[in-house]
């Protein structure tokens, strides 16, 4: 609890609201400061009292994340929200139900911004599934082959097969993958190849090196500067296409599952939990544990070890 509270304090205390001139577009923080008393809950009641205080506290954390509070309110995107919710789960260890509580205050904030004509379009809110807690999805070996094949059919994003190869072999986050060749660069140290992720591009705000095996290195070299062609819509469209091909109707079939898959493969190989977390860039072992799911194949291997004992 101490570590979690210290993380929250450090994040919130590190946020410094930018002073806006009368000519600036209103920032997210300034909008919340001026209008939070007008936001309405799911039942249509205006926020008041203790609920208003708790809700604004959640919004302040949203503002502190990646300095979003200083971003113009009309520039807040679905990706910003998704990255924040991902951060709550990965780095703070929050459950899906807790993540949804944050979404229940972000949503009315943006809805009021739309009604007040501060934004032209409402960002999509991707709610998390509470019933799936404790059951992390991962891709088995057959699914990996099928997904790669599906991506090879995506003519609108012919870079997806190589991105998928890098994702599976490194466990990198979507935001990190999108910066390969621009802000996340290839480096060689003592004969080994790495992708260098600067602290500015890391969710934990700590720089890290991601080692590359031969498959990942070849894919990185083919990709070049990913920022020149990366489009979030193309990424999402490709994953929807792959899901319809490989596992129709599976709402947990998403790009983020590649990180779960990498963690699970390491765990199945008997790798140390601390080392897995360091490889993936996790802030705590608690986060790593939530990522790992023991595969059926590994359970069978474990069972075989007991053969003949009694």
C-alpha positions as CSV (number, residue, x, y, z in Angstrom):
1,X,0.0,0.0,0.0
2,X,2.9,2.3,0.8
3,X,4.4,1.8,-2.7
4,X,1.1,2.4,-4.4
5,X,0.3,5.6,-2.4
6,X,3.8,6.9,-3.0
7,X,3.4,6.3,-6.8
8,X,0.1,8.2,-6.7
9,X,1.6,11.1,-4.7
10,X,4.6,11.3,-7.0
11,X,2.4,11.3,-10.1
12,X,-0.1,13.9,-8.9
13,X,2.5,16.1,-7.3
14,X,4.6,16.1,-10.5
15,X,1.8,17.7,-12.5
16,X,2.1,21.5,-12.9
17,X,-0.9,23.2,-14.6
18,X,0.1,25.4,-17.5
19,X,-1.1,29.0,-17.3
20,X,-3.3,29.7,-20.2
21,X,-3.8,33.1,-21.9
22,X,-7.3,34.1,-23.0
23,X,-6.3,33.2,-26.5
24,X,-5.4,29.5,-25.7
25,X,-7.8,26.6,-26.2
26,X,-9.0,25.6,-22.7
27,X,-6.9,22.7,-21.3
28,X,-8.4,19.6,-19.8
29,X,-7.3,20.7,-16.3
30,X,-8.8,24.1,-16.7
31,X,-12.1,22.7,-18.0
32,X,-12.4,20.3,-15.0
33,X,-11.5,23.2,-12.6
34,X,-14.2,25.4,-14.0
35,X,-17.0,23.0,-14.8
36,X,-16.8,19.9,-12.6
37,X,-19.7,21.1,-10.4
38,X,-21.9,20.8,-13.5
39,X,-21.0,17.2,-14.5
40,X,-23.7,14.6,-14.1
41,X,-23.5,11.0,-13.0
42,X,-25.0,8.0,-14.7
43,X,-28.5,8.7,-13.2
44,X,-28.5,12.3,-14.3
45,X,-27.7,13.8,-10.9
46,X,-25.1,16.7,-10.7
47,X,-21.9,15.9,-8.8
48,X,-22.0,17.3,-5.2
49,X,-20.4,16.9,-1.9
50,X,-18.1,13.9,-1.2
51,X,-18.8,12.3,-4.6
52,X,-17.7,15.5,-6.3
53,X,-14.5,15.5,-4.3
54,X,-13.7,11.9,-5.0
55,X,-14.5,12.2,-8.7
56,X,-12.3,15.3,-9.2
57,X,-9.5,13.4,-7.4
58,X,-9.8,10.7,-10.1
59,X,-9.8,13.3,-12.8
60,X,-6.7,14.9,-11.4
61,X,-4.9,11.6,-11.7
62,X,-6.1,11.5,-15.4
63,X,-4.7,15.0,-15.8
64,X,-1.3,14.1,-14.2
65,X,-0.9,11.0,-16.5
66,X,1.4,12.0,-19.4
67,X,0.6,15.7,-18.6
68,X,-2.8,15.3,-20.2
69,X,-4.1,18.1,-18.0
70,X,-2.2,20.6,-20.0
71,X,-3.5,19.2,-23.3
72,X,-6.3,21.2,-25.0
73,X,-9.7,19.6,-24.1
74,X,-10.5,19.2,-27.8
75,X,-7.3,17.2,-28.4
76,X,-8.1,14.4,-25.8
77,X,-8.4,11.2,-27.8
78,X,-9.6,7.7,-27.3
79,X,-5.9,6.6,-27.3
80,X,-5.2,8.9,-24.4
81,X,-8.0,7.3,-22.4
82,X,-7.0,3.8,-23.4
83,X,-3.4,4.4,-22.4
84,X,-4.5,5.9,-19.0
85,X,-6.7,2.9,-18.3
86,X,-3.9,0.5,-19.3
87,X,-1.6,2.4,-16.9
88,X,-4.0,1.9,-14.0
89,X,-4.0,-1.8,-14.6
90,X,-0.3,-2.3,-15.5
91,X,1.5,0.1,-13.2
92,X,-1.0,0.6,-10.3
93,X,-2.4,-2.9,-10.3
94,X,-6.0,-1.7,-10.4
95,X,-8.8,-4.2,-11.1
96,X,-11.2,-3.9,-14.0
97,X,-14.0,-2.7,-11.8
98,X,-11.7,0.1,-10.4
99,X,-10.7,1.1,-13.9
100,X,-14.4,1.4,-14.8
101,X,-14.9,3.7,-11.8
102,X,-12.4,6.1,-13.4
103,X,-14.2,5.8,-16.7
104,X,-17.5,6.7,-15.0
105,X,-16.0,10.1,-14.1
106,X,-14.0,10.7,-17.4
107,X,-17.1,10.0,-19.5
108,X,-19.4,12.6,-18.0
109,X,-16.6,15.1,-18.1
110,X,-16.2,14.7,-21.9
111,X,-20.0,14.5,-22.4
112,X,-20.3,17.9,-20.7
113,X,-17.5,19.2,-22.9
114,X,-19.4,18.1,-26.0
115,X,-22.7,19.7,-24.7
116,X,-20.8,22.9,-23.9
117,X,-19.3,22.9,-27.4
118,X,-15.7,22.7,-26.1
119,X,-15.2,19.6,-28.2
120,X,-16.6,18.6,-31.6
121,X,-16.7,14.9,-31.1
122,X,-16.9,12.6,-28.1
123,X,-13.9,10.1,-27.8
124,X,-14.9,6.5,-27.6
125,X,-14.9,5.0,-24.1
126,X,-13.8,1.4,-24.0
127,X,-15.2,-0.1,-20.9
128,X,-13.4,-3.1,-19.3
129,X,-15.0,-6.4,-18.7
130,X,-15.2,-7.1,-15.0
131,X,-16.2,-10.8,-15.3
132,X,-12.8,-11.6,-16.9
133,X,-10.7,-10.5,-14.0
134,X,-8.0,-13.0,-13.0
135,X,-8.2,-14.7,-16.3
136,X,-5.7,-13.1,-18.6
137,X,-6.0,-14.0,-22.3
138,X,-2.9,-15.1,-24.1
139,X,-2.3,-16.4,-27.7
140,X,-1.3,-20.1,-28.0
141,X,1.2,-21.2,-30.7
142,X,-1.6,-22.1,-33.2
143,X,-3.3,-18.7,-32.8
144,X,0.0,-16.9,-33.3
145,X,0.5,-18.6,-36.7
146,X,-3.1,-17.8,-37.7
147,X,-2.9,-14.2,-36.6
148,X,0.3,-13.7,-38.6
149,X,-1.4,-15.1,-41.6
150,X,-4.5,-12.9,-41.1
151,X,-2.2,-9.8,-40.9
152,X,-0.6,-10.8,-44.2
153,X,-4.0,-10.4,-45.8
154,X,-4.4,-6.8,-44.5
155,X,-3.6,-4.9,-47.6
156,X,-4.4,-1.6,-45.9
157,X,-1.6,-2.1,-43.3
158,X,1.1,-4.3,-44.8
159,X,3.4,-3.4,-41.9
160,X,1.2,-5.4,-39.4
161,X,3.0,-8.8,-39.8
162,X,6.4,-7.2,-38.8
163,X,4.8,-5.2,-36.0
164,X,3.2,-8.4,-34.7
165,X,6.6,-10.2,-34.8
166,X,8.2,-7.4,-32.8
167,X,5.3,-7.3,-30.3
168,X,5.3,-11.0,-29.6
169,X,9.1,-11.2,-29.3
170,X,9.5,-8.1,-27.1
171,X,6.2,-7.6,-25.3
172,X,6.3,-3.9,-26.1
173,X,3.3,-1.7,-25.6
174,X,1.3,-0.3,-28.6
175,X,2.6,3.2,-27.9
176,X,6.2,2.0,-27.9
177,X,5.8,0.1,-31.1
178,X,4.4,3.1,-32.9
179,X,7.6,5.1,-32.1
180,X,10.1,2.6,-33.5
181,X,12.6,4.3,-35.7
182,X,11.7,7.8,-34.5
183,X,11.8,8.0,-30.7
184,X,12.5,4.4,-30.0
185,X,15.7,3.5,-31.7
186,X,17.9,0.5,-32.5
187,X,21.2,0.4,-30.5
188,X,24.0,-2.1,-30.3
189,X,25.7,-2.8,-27.0
190,X,28.5,-5.4,-26.6
191,X,27.4,-7.1,-29.8
192,X,23.8,-7.4,-28.8
193,X,20.9,-5.5,-30.3
194,X,18.3,-3.5,-28.4
195,X,15.5,-1.0,-28.9
196,X,16.2,2.0,-26.6
197,X,13.0,3.4,-25.0
198,X,13.6,6.8,-23.5
199,X,11.9,7.7,-20.3
200,X,9.7,10.2,-22.1
201,X,8.1,7.3,-24.1
202,X,7.9,4.9,-21.1
203,X,4.7,4.6,-19.0
204,X,6.8,4.1,-15.9
205,X,8.9,7.2,-16.9
206,X,12.0,5.1,-16.7
207,X,14.2,4.5,-19.7
208,X,14.8,0.8,-20.6
209,X,16.5,-1.4,-23.2
210,X,14.5,-4.1,-25.0
211,X,16.7,-6.9,-26.3
212,X,16.0,-8.1,-29.8
213,X,16.3,-11.7,-31.0
214,X,17.0,-12.4,-34.7
215,X,13.3,-12.4,-35.7
216,X,12.6,-9.1,-34.0
217,X,15.8,-7.5,-35.3
218,X,15.0,-8.4,-38.9
219,X,11.4,-7.1,-38.5
220,X,12.7,-3.8,-37.0
221,X,15.1,-3.3,-39.9
222,X,12.3,-3.9,-42.4
223,X,10.0,-1.5,-40.6
224,X,12.3,1.5,-40.5
225,X,10.6,4.6,-39.2
226,X,7.1,3.3,-38.1
227,X,5.8,6.9,-37.4
228,X,5.7,7.5,-41.1
229,X,2.9,5.0,-41.7
230,X,1.5,4.1,-38.3
231,X,-2.3,4.8,-37.9
232,X,-4.2,3.7,-34.8
233,X,-7.3,3.1,-37.0
234,X,-5.3,0.7,-39.2
235,X,-4.0,-1.1,-36.1
236,X,-7.5,-1.5,-34.7
237,X,-8.9,-2.5,-38.1
238,X,-6.2,-5.2,-38.5
239,X,-6.9,-6.7,-35.1
240,X,-10.6,-6.8,-35.7
241,X,-9.9,-8.6,-39.0
242,X,-7.6,-11.1,-37.3
243,X,-10.2,-11.7,-34.5
244,X,-12.9,-12.4,-37.0
245,X,-10.6,-14.9,-38.7
246,X,-9.1,-16.6,-35.6
247,X,-11.6,-16.2,-32.7
248,X,-14.9,-14.6,-33.8
249,X,-16.8,-12.9,-31.0
250,X,-13.8,-13.0,-28.6
251,X,-13.8,-9.5,-27.1
252,X,-10.6,-10.2,-25.2
253,X,-8.8,-10.8,-28.6
254,X,-6.8,-7.5,-28.7
255,X,-3.3,-6.3,-29.6
256,X,-2.5,-5.9,-25.9
257,X,-2.7,-9.6,-25.5
258,X,0.7,-9.9,-27.2
259,X,2.2,-8.6,-23.9
260,X,0.3,-11.3,-21.9
261,X,1.6,-13.9,-24.4
262,X,5.2,-12.8,-24.0
263,X,4.9,-12.9,-20.2
264,X,3.2,-16.4,-20.3
265,X,5.8,-17.9,-22.7
266,X,8.6,-16.6,-20.3
267,X,6.8,-18.1,-17.3
268,X,6.3,-21.4,-19.1
269,X,10.0,-21.5,-19.8
270,X,10.7,-21.1,-16.0
271,X,11.9,-17.5,-16.1
272,X,12.2,-15.6,-12.9
273,X,9.2,-13.3,-12.2
274,X,11.4,-10.4,-11.5
275,X,13.3,-10.8,-14.8
276,X,10.0,-11.1,-16.7
277,X,8.8,-7.8,-15.2
278,X,12.1,-6.1,-16.0
279,X,11.9,-7.3,-19.6
280,X,8.3,-6.0,-20.0
281,X,9.0,-2.7,-18.2
282,X,6.7,-3.3,-15.3
283,X,7.0,-1.2,-12.1
284,X,6.2,-4.1,-9.8
285,X,6.0,-7.9,-9.6
286,X,2.4,-7.6,-8.7
287,X,1.7,-6.2,-12.2
288,X,3.7,-9.1,-13.8
289,X,1.7,-11.7,-11.9
290,X,-1.6,-10.3,-13.3
291,X,-0.2,-10.7,-16.8
292,X,0.8,-14.3,-16.6
293,X,-1.5,-17.3,-17.3
294,X,-0.2,-20.8,-17.1
295,X,-0.9,-22.5,-20.4
296,X,-2.6,-25.9,-20.7
297,X,0.6,-27.2,-22.2
298,X,2.6,-26.2,-19.2
299,X,0.0,-27.8,-16.8
300,X,0.4,-31.1,-18.8
301,X,4.2,-30.8,-18.4
302,X,3.8,-30.2,-14.7
303,X,1.6,-33.2,-14.3
304,X,4.1,-35.4,-16.2
305,X,6.8,-34.5,-13.6
306,X,4.7,-36.3,-11.0
307,X,4.4,-39.5,-13.0
308,X,5.5,-42.5,-11.0
309,X,5.8,-40.6,-7.7
310,X,3.1,-42.8,-6.0
